[in-house]
Amino acid sequence: MAGHSLHRIRALRDFGKIKAGDLGGYIESETRLKHSGDAWVFGQAQVYGYAKVTGNAQIFGNARIYGNAKIFGNARIYGEAQVFGNAKISGHAQVYDEAWVYGEAQVFGNAQVFGHAWVFGSALVYDNAQIYEYARVYDKTTIYGNAQAFGINARIHGYVQVYDNARVYDNAQVYGNVRIFGDAWVCEYAWVSRNVNLDSDIWNQTIQIHRNWCVISTTLKKSIIGEV
């Protein structure tokens, strides 16, 4: 890696499934990997800069952890994933495939970020939330519960909260001070913005929608499906 001198690691003791003498991945300094738990870097994975892997966290495949990123708890980073900036991944969270988590973003609990998704800015993703495909989640967005964001061009930013069993997907754009929760779906080419609580009161809210759109609340057993 340009500007960084990486060294392949070798286990000095048995721990977990690792045996003394096993080769691991590549780190810039031994201070990047703490030895108090079962933390380990495998294969071609790289940890450099001021990044740290601690606790029982594990890095696999061709994943790269750099900048000031912190990976701890029982987190797993693998595939071609990258975590950098001041991002933190913890708990039992997983970041994999070609996903990126960076900036001040945090992913924790049992959350997953995968596919080609990006989570950045000061976004929080936790509980059992999933961000995947080409979704982009950023600014001060918070996604939690069993919520999901996915699709070819889904974008969620501003001070948005998405939680419970809500879904934002396809080419949907959600931004501003918006809450999407319950069993609400925002999909196709919907744009939702301003100050909105999208759930049981969706008929009385100010919602900006352009082009094709679809907003569904299974809680109400009602739907709006149309085109403007």
N, C-alpha and C positions, 0 to 999 in steps of 0.2 A: 504494500500500500504506500503510495507516494507520501514522503515525509514521515513515515512511521517504520520503525524496525520491529518486525514481528518474530516471535520465537515459538517454536512448537513445544507444547507442554508434555510432560510425562508424569504419571501418577507416582507418588512416593509411598502410598499406603493403599490398602484395600478400603473401599467404601462403596456402599450400594452395590451396583453391578460392575464397578471398576476395580481392577486388580492392580496391585503395585507393578509398575513397569509399563502399563498401558499408555500408548500415545494418545494425545488428545488433539485439540485444535491449536489455534495460534493466538497469542496474546502479546501485547507490547511490553508489559511489565508484570511481574508476579503479584504486584499489588492490585492488579485488575481482577484477580480471582481470589476470593477469600476461602480459607480452608476449614472454617469452623463447622460447616455443614457438608452437604453432598454436592455442592455446586461444581459444575464441570462444563468444559467447552469441548465439543466432539468434532471429529472429521476435519472439514475445511473451514469451519466457522472461525470468525475473527473478532477479537475484542481489543480495542485500542483507544488512544486518546486518554481521557480521564474516566472512561466508562468503567463500571464495576458490576461483577456478577457475584452474588452472595447468597447465603442461605442454602436452599436446595434447588436453586434455579439451574436450568440446563440449556445450553445453546447447541444446536445441531446443524447438520447440512452445510450450506454456504451462507448462513446468516451472518450479519455484521452488526456489531454493537459498538458505537463510538460516540465521540463528543463527551458529554457528561451524563450519559444515559445510565440508569440504575435498573438492574434486573435482580429481583430478589423473591423471597418466599419460595413457592413451588412453580414459578413461572417457567414456560417453555417457549423458546424462540427457535424457529427452524425453517427449512426450505431456503428461499432466497430473501427472507425478510430482513428489514433493516430497522433498527431502533437507534435514534441519535438525538442530538440536541440535549435538552434536559429531561427527556421523557423518562417515565418510570413504569415498569411492568412488574406486577407483584401478584400475591395470592396464588390462584391456580390459573391465571390468565394465560392465553396462548396467542402468539402472533406468528403467522406462517404463510406459506406460499410466497408471493412477492409483495406482501403488505409492508407499509411503512408507518411507523409511529414516531413522531418527532416534535420539536418545540418543547412546550411545557406539558404536553398531553400525558394522561395517566390511564392505564388499563389495568384493572384488578378484579378481584372476585373470581368468577368463572367465565369472564368475558372472553370473546374470541374476535380477532381481527385477521382476516385472511383474504385470499384471492389477490386482487390488485388494489385493495382499499387503502386509503390514507386517513390517519387520525392525527391531527396536529393542532397548533395553537395552544389553547388551554383546555381543550376538550377532555371530558371524563367519560370513560366507558367502563361499566362494572356490572355486578350481579351476573346474570346469564345473557347479557346483551351480545349481539353478533353484528359485526360490520364486515361486509364482504362484497365480492365482485368489484366494481369500480367506484363504490361509494366514497365520498369525501365528507369527513366530519371535522369541523374546526371551529375557531373562535372559542367561545365559552359554552359550547353545546355540552349537554349531559344526556347520555343514553344509558338506561339501566332497566332493571326488571328483566322481562323476557323480550324486550324490544329488539327490532332488527332494522338495519338500513342496508340496502343492497341495490343493485341495478347498474346499468351501463353509465348513467350520468346523475345518480342521486346526489344531491348536495344539501347539507344541513349545517347552518352556521348562525352566528349571532349568539343570542342567549336562549336558544331552543332547548326544551326538555322533551325527550321521547321516552316513554316508560310503559309499564304494564305489558300488554301484548301488542302494542302499536307497531305498525310497519310503515316505513317510508322507502319507496322503491321505484323502479323504472327510471324515468327522467325527472322525478319530482324534485322541486326546490323548496326548502323550508328555511326561513330566516326571520330575524327579528326576535321579539319577545313572544314566542309561541310555545304552547304546551300541547303535545299530542299523546293521548293516553287511552286507557281502557282497551277496547278492541278496534280502535280507529285505524284506517288505512289511508295513506296518501300516496297516489301512484300515477302512472302514465306521465302526462306533462303538467301536472298540477304545480302551481306556485301558491304557497301559503306564507303570509307575512304579517307584520304588525303585531298587535296585541291580541292573540287568539288562544283560547282554550278549546281545543278540538276534541270533544267527546260527546256527552249527552246533550250539550247545549249548542250543537253545531249550527242549528238553524238560525240562531240569533247573533252570530258572530260576524265581524268584519273580516272577510276572507278575500284576498286578491288571487284570482285564478285566471290564467291565460291559456289559450290554445286548448288542446284536448285535456280533459281532467276527469278524475275519479276520486271521490271521497266517500268512504263507506264506514258506517258505524254499525257493527253487528249487534252491539248492545241495544240499539234502538230498533233493530230489524228494518232499518231504512237505508236508502242509499241515494246518492246523487251521481248520476252518470250522464255526461253530456259533452257538448262542445260549444265554445263561444267564438 
